[in-house]
Amino acid sequence: MYLSPRFRAFAAGAALLAASALAQAQQALPNVVILATGGTIAGAGASAVNSATYAAAKVGVEKLIAGLPELSKVANVRGEQVFQVASESLTNDNLLTLAKRVSALSKQADVDGIVITHGTDTLEETAYFLTLTVHTNKPIVVVGSMRPGTALSADGALNLYDAVNVAGSKDAMGKGVLVTMNDNIDSGRDVSKNVNIKTNAFSSQWGPLGMIVEGKNYWFRAPVKRHTMNSEFDIDSITALPPVEIAMGYEGVSSVAIDAIAKSGAKALIHGGTGNGSVADRIVPNLQKARSDGVIVIRSARVPDGFVIRNAEQPDDKYDWVVAHDLRPQKARILAMVALTKTNNTKELQRIFWEY
């Protein structure tokens, strides 16, 4: 087909204008990096009806991004595969590696926000660790899913879309590490997994910070506990985490777990007590012995929405114990590990538990 020189020049000019418009649109979008670690959001089941039985950590980050072309409308997205594991198998070394990478990316001028895809089993612990240790005002969003992408009514795609949208939003800056699940925006400090099957698995004891509707953020409150830029802890100077273990309270509890932990070399022991962090009378001497041997004893509560009051149930001042405030045992462990990189003074540790 013959095309006149004038038409060819017109077509070339139109293509140039289109390319320029596309470049300008991309420049106007925020730059978001997705760090993938595995989990259900990267899982696959044998069939579309398998929403509870599946293999986690099977889909790589590039495939996740390619499967959600809507992301290109809200951000310039690139991905990195940090790990490819189910979250129950993550280690302290994994936490350090991930947090250091998040910290490094947050310092780059061409990065506006960071998303971490994560298995839901320990998502809350990683989110809290990042809250305590990464010094940035840029949005950091941890996201997972309760169903693999192969399942009917899979929730991962919308959760990830929301996470990228929040990570690229200026109104999410300075709010600490966030978790986007099931349309909610929760604080990484407060949120916990409370259901193991349904998509509304995550909630916060004190309520969500906001919610996302069709890509728009609606905020209702802001976190007041110290986090990120206001934290006295900095991942860039942390090279190792001290061992901290958990012993749960229950009816008929024995001292087996406490005694084993005390002899294991653990620097602190979280006691996940009943009620207000209650401790059975028969194991109080064992906890006292652990403390006299140099192990920090921290009273937490196994109650989902617990709040441990100092010197109630047990004379914490007399025993030189610490209370975990409103943190569940698994989160109390995270804060204890981080705090022990700075101090083993119980008065200082108690201050830290009140402030974070």
N, C-alpha and C positions, 0 to 999 in steps of 0.2 A: 504494500500500500504506500502510495506516495504521500509524503507529508511536506508541506511547504516549509521553507526556512522560517517564515514568520510564526507558523504553528509550533514548530519545534522549539523556537525561542520562547514562545508563550508557555509551552508545557514545561520547559526547563525552569522557567521563572516560577511557575506554580509549585513545582516540586521543591524548589529552594525555599519558597515561602512556607510550605507545609513542614519541611524539615526544621526551619527556624522556629515555627510555632510549637512543634513538638519539643524541641530543645528548651524553649522558654517554659513550657508546661512542666517538663521534668525538673528544671531548675527551681520552679516554684514549689515543688513537692518536697517534703522532708525526706532525709536519708535515714533509713532504718536498717539495722543489721539484725538478722535472726540467727541466734546461736542455738543449735539443736543438740539435745542430749539424749534423745530416745523417748521412751514412754509410750503410752497408749495413743497419743496423738500421732505417733509414727508407727502404729501397730496395724496388723492385718488379721482378719478372721478367715475361717475356711469358707464361710458363706455370708450372705447379707443379713441373716438372722442371728449370727453370732455377735452379740453385743457384750457378753460377759466372759466368753471363752475365746481367746485369741492369743497371738504372739505379739508382744510389745517390741518396740525398737527395731522395726523392719524397714521402714521407709526413710530414705535419706532426705536431707534438707532441701536439696535442689528439686526433688520430686514433689515435696510438700509445696514449695513455692510455685512450681509449674502447674500444679493442680488447682491453684487459686488465682486465676488471672485478674480477679477484682482487686488484688493488692496493688497492682500498678496504677490504680486510680487514686490511691490515698498516699502512696509513698514510693520512693525509689528504694527497692528492697534488694539486698544481697544476703546470702546465707553462708554460715560456717558450721561444719559438723564437729563439735567439740568432743562429744562422746556418742555412743550408740548403745545405751544400756537401759534396762528397766530401773526405775528410780530406787527401788528397795535395795539394789546392789551398789548404789553410789557410796563412795568412801570419803573420809576427810580430805584425802589428797585430791579427789575429784572436786570437792568444794573449793579448795584453794586454787586449783587450775582454772576453774570456771570464773571465780570472782576476780582473779588477776586479769583474765582476758576481758571481762566486762569493764574493769577499771581502765585498762589500756585503751579500749575502744571509746570509752566516755571522754577521753582526753583529746580525741581526734576532732578537728574542726569540721570534717566532712561527715560526721556522725551526729544525728539529732536525737536518736533514741535507740534503745536496744530491747529486743524481745528474746526471751529464753523459752524454748519449748521443752517441756519437762514431764516426766511421769508423775501421776497425781499422788502416789503413795507417800512420797517425801517432799512434794513440791513446796509445802508450807515451811519446811525446815530450810531448804535452799533459799527461798524468798526472804526469810528472816535473816539468814546469814549475810546475804547481799545487803539487806537493809542496814545491818550493823557495820559493814566493813567497806563499802564502796563509796568514795567521796565524789559525788556528782549531783548536780541539780537536774541533769537530763533524765527524762523518763526511762525507767527500767521496768519492763513488764514480764512477769513469768506466767506462762500459760500451758494448759494441758487439755486433755479431753477424757471423758468417761467412756467413750465408745470409739473403737477403731474406725478409720475412714472407710472401711469396707462395709460397715454396718448400716442397716436402715436407720434413718434419723440420726446419723453420726453428728456429733456436736463439735468436732475438731475444727472444721473449716470456718464456721462463724466465730468460734473462740479465737482462732488465729487472726482472722480479719479484724476483730475488735482489738486484739492486742497490738497489732501493727498500727491501727488507727490511733489508739491511745498513746503509743510510744512516739508517734509523730506529732502529737498535739502539744501546743505551747501551754495549754491550760493544765496539762499533767505535770509540768515541771515543778520541782521542789516538793513534791508530795511523797517522796520516798519510793521504795520499791512497791510495785502494784501487782495484783493478780486479777486477770480478766477471765472469768468463767461464768457461763450461763447468764450473760447480759450484765452481770454485776462487775463493779470495780471495787476490789477490796484491798486493804492495807496488807502488805506482806508480813507485817508484825502480827496482826490480829487474826488473819484468816486460817481456817483449819478444814481438813476433810472430815465431814461428819456422816457421810453416806458412802457406801462402797460400790453401789450399782447405778443409782440414778444420776441424771445430768445436773441436778441441783445439789451436788455433793459438797460444795464448798460454801461456807458462810463464816461470818465474823461475829464473835461474841457481842461486840459493840455496834454491829450493823455495818453495811457497806459504805464506802466513801461516795459512791455514785453508781450510775448505770449507763449503759450504751444502748441507744435506740437508733437503728439505721445509720450507724456511723457517727452519731452525735453524742458527745459526752454530757451527762448531767451530773453535777456535783452537789452533794448534800452536807458533807463535813470534811474536815481535814485532820490528819494525825497530829497529836500533840507530843507523843513520846519522841525522844531524840532519835535521829536517823540520818543516814547518808552524810551530807555535808556537815551536820551538827554532831556527828559521832566522834568520840575520842579514839576510836579504833580505825585503823587504816590497813586495808588488805595489802597495800604495797610494802608494808613493813612486817607483815606476818608471814613466817616461813613454815610454821608447823603449829598444829593444834594439840593441846594436852588431852590425854584420855579422860573422858567423863562417861560414867555409866548410869543406868537407870534401874532401880529396884521398885517394883510395884507393890502397893498395899492391897490386901484382900482378906476376906474372912478366913481365919485359920492360918494366916501368914506365918512363915517360919523365918529364921535368920539366915537360911542357906545362901540366898542371893546377896544379902548385905555382907556376910562374912567373905564370900568369894570375891566380891568387888573390892573390899578393903584390902585383900591380899594380892590383888591383880596388878597393883601399881597405878590404879586410877587416881587422878588428882582431886576429883570431886565425885560425889554420889548424889544423884537426884532421887529422892524418895517420892514416888507418886502415890500419895496417901489417899485414903477415902475422905469424903466430906471436905472439911476445912483443912486438908492436908494432915488428917489424923494419923497417929502412929500407934500401933498396938503396943500395950504396955510391955509385953514380953520381948520386943525387939528394941526398945529404947536403949537398954544397956549396950547392945551391939552397935547401934549408931553412935553412942557416946564413945565407945572403944575406937570406932573408925575415926572419929574426930580427934581423939587423943593421939592417934597414930599419924595424924597429919592430913587425913582426907577431909575435904570440905563437904559438909552435909547441907543439902538444900532441900527444904520441904516444899513440895509441889502438891497438886491435887489431880486425881484421875477424873474428877467431875468435868464434863465437857465445858461448862461455863463457870469454872471454879474461880475462887479468889481467896488466896491464903492470907489470913490476918496474923501478923507477927505477935508472938506470945499468947495467942489463943490456941487451945488444945495442948500446946507444948511450950515450956519456958525457953524460948529460943535464945534470949539473952544469956541465961544461965548456962545453956549447953554450947553456946558459941556457934549456933546454927544460922543459916540464911533462909529466908523465905522467898519463893519464886513469884510473889505478887499474883498476877492473873495468867501467868504463862503455864501452859500444859507441860507435862514432863519432857516431851520431845523438844519443845522450844526452849524450855529452861536449860536443857543440855546444850543447845546451840549458844545461848548467851553465856553460860558458864565457861565453855571452851574459849570463847572470844575474850571474856573478861580475865580469865586466868593467864592470858598472854601478857597482861599488864600487872596484875596483882594477885596475891593470895590472902590479903588482909580481909577478914570477914566483914568489917565495918564498911570498907570500900566496896566489897562485893555486894553488900546489901544496898548501898547507894546506887550502884549500877542497876540492880534489879528494880529499884523504884523508878529510875529515870528512863530505862529502855523497854 
